[in-house]
Amino acid sequence: MLFTPLKNAGIALLLTLSLQGCLTAGMLPASVDGQALPSLSPMLEKVTPAVVNIRTQGKQKLDEALTQDPFFRRFLGELNEPMIDGTGSGVIVHAQRGHILTNYHVLEGAERIMVTLNDGREFDASIVGADPKIDLAIIKIEADRLKAIRFGNSDQLRVGDFVVAIGNPYGIGQSVTSGIISALHRNPGIGEYENFIQTDASINLGNSGGALINLRGELIGINTAILGGQSGGNIGIGFAIPINTAAGIVDQITRYGEVERGMLGVEIIDVEPHLATKANLPAKTGALIKRVFRDSAAQWAGLKEGDIILRINQSVIQGASDVKGLLGSMRVGTGVEIIYIRAGTTYRTEAKIGPSQAIREQNQRPFWEDN
């Protein structure tokens, strides 16, 4: 066996131990000094049956200007919309009902949805409900012996936590990659409601709707988007919707078949550094209320312009996108506890999320202008 000299003493030691463990070419030893090497296999064997591959078929919309152009209509006649295939992933969230959580964009425009389970069984699926604004949807299959995944708590995540992504990249079949949480509370500007987990676990086309899990095998996010390179492939920057956000959408769709999004009735912005210093707050803490709208849940809860929201229920607020993302998954009538700062003093209040239509019907003036 030929070894290349290594300058790193740690690597040299590993090679020495590998030889002692009867290392064969191209393989790691089963144990080192009698201790089994760590592996994710036992956890993945329990989790991967809850992750599915999704294929879709639908018609590609042609450019209306092209189809109506007299020149093209004269020489090409009526143009039929071509059929296109799509791929994605999903996560079984309710075994008895056959409910699978995925991204809305995986299903958009689909006329047929086909689900392949980890055990090879295939089923046609129907859409239960969807929320395009948060980019989530639930589909349903009629199947037995399904296994649902257990939800984790995305509010407890920390940068540096190890994670595993499971999905169907490029439609090649279920694949597993690992990495860490690179950042939290990301707002890359790709959707209306954003509060993404960023990870360097490899996520590629077809992984959308798949699972981001922790090392306990708990679902902590739904893989949704990547920041791709020139080739469109993964460059180590992937985004997932936190499961605590997704859970509210799952509950609404499961119960009602739709999402009835409510509003607190505030306009909020990030807390600028100089204001954070003045309020003795750490950097990236809280969200500043810029306006409170008339007849809103915020008005009746006593919130005012200049208040800084620190926490909603058990979720710590680090910026405006946190508030928008958190409240965006709540249904009208949901009660929330709000911790906020006003003039250096911390207060607590409760609010009940109101209907968004009632806010839109107002003239969008702050309520105090009526006084």
Helices and strands as residue ranges (DSSP letters): H 9-20, E 31-32, E 35-36, H 41-47, G 48-50, E 51-59, H 64-68, H 70-76, E 83-94, E 99-102, H 104-107, E 110-116, E 122-131, E 136-140, G 154-156, E 162-167, G 169-171, E 175-186, E 196-199, E 211-213, E 219-228, E 234-242, H 243-256, E 262-263, E 266-270, H 273-278, E 287-292, H 297-300, E 308-312, E 315-316, H 320-327, E 335-342, E 345-352, E 354-355, H 356-360, G 367-370
